[in-house]
Amino acid sequence: MTELWVKNACVIDPIRGINGEIMDIAIRDGRIVESVSDRADVIDAQRCLTLPGGIDSHTHVSGTKVNFGRYMSPEDMRAGRTKRKGKMHVTSGYYVPTTFGNSYRYSAMGYTTLLEGAMAPLEARHTHEEFTATPHQDMMANTLFDGNWAVMDAVREKDVRKTAAVVAWTLKAARGYGIKLTNPGGTEAWGWGEDLTGIHDMVPHFAVTPAEIITTMIRANELLKLPHSVHLHCNNLGKPGNYQTTLETFELVPDLNAARQTLYATHVQFHAYGGGTWKNICSKAEEITRSVNSKPQIVMDMGQIMFGRTMTMTADGPMEFNLHCLHNNKWSNHDVELETGSGIIPVTYSKKSAVNCIMWAIGLELALLTKNPYQCLLETDNPNGAPFVKYPEVIGLLMSKRYRDEECATLAAGVEQRTSLCALEREMDWHDIAVMTRAGQAKALGIGSQGKGHLGVGAEADIAIYPIRTDSVDPAREYRKVVEGFQKTRYTIKRGRVVSRDGEIIVDGANATFWVDAKVPEDLKMENDPEFIKRFEQFYTVRMSNYPVQDVYLPRGRRIETEVFT
Amino acid sequence: MRVILESKVRAKPNLPIEAEAIIPRNFLKGTDLVVYEGNKERTLSELFWIFVEGTAVAPENIEVILKGDTSRIKRVGEYMDTGSIVIEGDIGMHCGNFMSGGTIEIRGNADSWLGREMRGGTILCRGNAGHYCATGYRGEKKGMQGGKVEVSGNTGDFCAEYLAGGTVHIHGSAGDFPGVEMRGGELIIEGDATRPCGNMKSGTCVILGTVHDMLPTFEKIERRVLPAWKITADVYRGDVANRGKGTLCVRC
């Protein structure tokens, strides 16, 4: 029995409605309890800001795509080198670091739970192997269904139950957590040498449209009662004028779930562009947020970009090809059999580029214009917008108008005219930031019931104690202190153990991988469906019996079972 | 001031020595420097007999001379900015990395990665140089950006890959793919070359010997006399496969 007593903590716990109370937290065997004995270890938080462990609801840290980014960028491994020290492995890399580098840096920032944004089911083993080497965060993997042939066949037949059955089988086979749609239909069309320009274009050979895929998947998701909603990367990412597509997509979303959103729209910054070309691109964040403010069924995340070098990686193959034509730099594209595709290219976001400056402003506008912080979460689509180590700077920008103005003064001309950022006076408070970095994520991912994202009795003891005194720091003026404070926790506690102290990792981690075992009625089991088996054996390069991920790949897997639907 | 380093006989002469500390500026404060033999930290005096002649008040007056078996010593002259280094025999890999000033003279052969990502200064190699002479790091978009590398003998493959500035002059022949991905600067090969300048974006390459397997993605512009080399050459523009506007001159 291990016990820990955190005293004098200035707690902000939005889910339980606690905002800046000085209180003590008792921990026994990895869970928060009412009280502990006097033999417990004591941590004096000295009235520092104490939050539930951070949750990143969309990041790319594991799997084939990320690893190919590492392959492609040997030069990145010259950055961020740290030596082996105590329990810490050697790390290297800045925008595509080693798995341990990811884990240590997230941990130093107080993050304890991550959702890998896109895992191709066929390549799930690789993702799970890297999860075990990301030891200080509990992991989940969104599973890609955007070009899944069986799903598209079921969608064409307008059969929600069949769609749900395919999703359930694939999630279980890949040990995935939720449904990810990346440019639905578009990646598959591109595999056939064609491109889709909107959500009502027909996917060649499948006779379905992205709109049909999205709506049917949303219904299938709710039928299966999955903890997370459909996680959507909209069509037409990164094209000037694409906000129309995004708004059209949002209009499709019904409100089907009282506990959480029905659609999670990811990195919306990349989907909020007006204009028609790169020359006249402008911000449409106001239109997007107006739509989101009136639709409680939608949650989005920022997809903030920050200036500097990074790597873009997504399952959206055609978009990456277009980007490659723009930059003419090294590039990779990949097709994943009957499922999806991917693309990877390195980019540098520059303050000299008007387009990049507008992108930077749009991300902030989205967060500042969304009224309810639970509906716009903080992330950079790591590493697409920026490596996650930039989160503290994003927090600083959201909390300080002065910081934004100082940054705006260094940007290329055009930001003031083509975005409304400079006119926005809103400065977020500590509570908003706590929502945008943990409580909102926990709610959106549906892991509150797993004890994540809050500090109530029975919750997992994932706690981040930052060296910030909220009573003496004015974030609007002293934003540097805020940025520095969020870069390095004083203590990061994971499941009741102090894993990181002042940015230094002091234990070997033991993370868990959450996955969803969605139950379906007996007659809908895909493993008994002769047509499904026939298609599988005909077109895949692997046998159906070799496809599911074995349990040995998840040494600490945590299965979440859902109820059978009728 | 002259610092003479004569390598001692080692029990395991094949173990590489990582000696980025050997640059003239560091000898201004004495010879108490740290190098690595394999993964073991060593002082300079454990591996070399050190002789110092005269004194210096500025690093540009310091000359470092390496004698004996120096063929396994790596990274000599890394980040060197002034002064001179003379290597009497062969030198190991990565000699003159990131060098920005001063001169390095190698009287023997140089191993691979000579003058990688060089910014300025001069490297003169009297013998042959290995692969990746005057290039960049793997994956990086710019290689050597300034200064001069002159090799009296031949070089291995991928000479001047990603060259972005400065001059590379090879008196002998280059191996496969010299000047690949060139972005600027000047590459002169007096001997032969195979498949030169693939994916070249900009810069100039002159080849006075025979070109084997000339790439088909170069567009012939004209035939003209190059007075500097006293030859008539075919001038190509390329690499058109990658929107390149480099110049490749091949003796005809």
Interface residues (C-beta under 8 A of the other chain):
Chain A: M72 S73 P74 E75 D76 R78 N328 N329 K330
Chain B: Y137 R138 G139 E140 K141 N242 R243
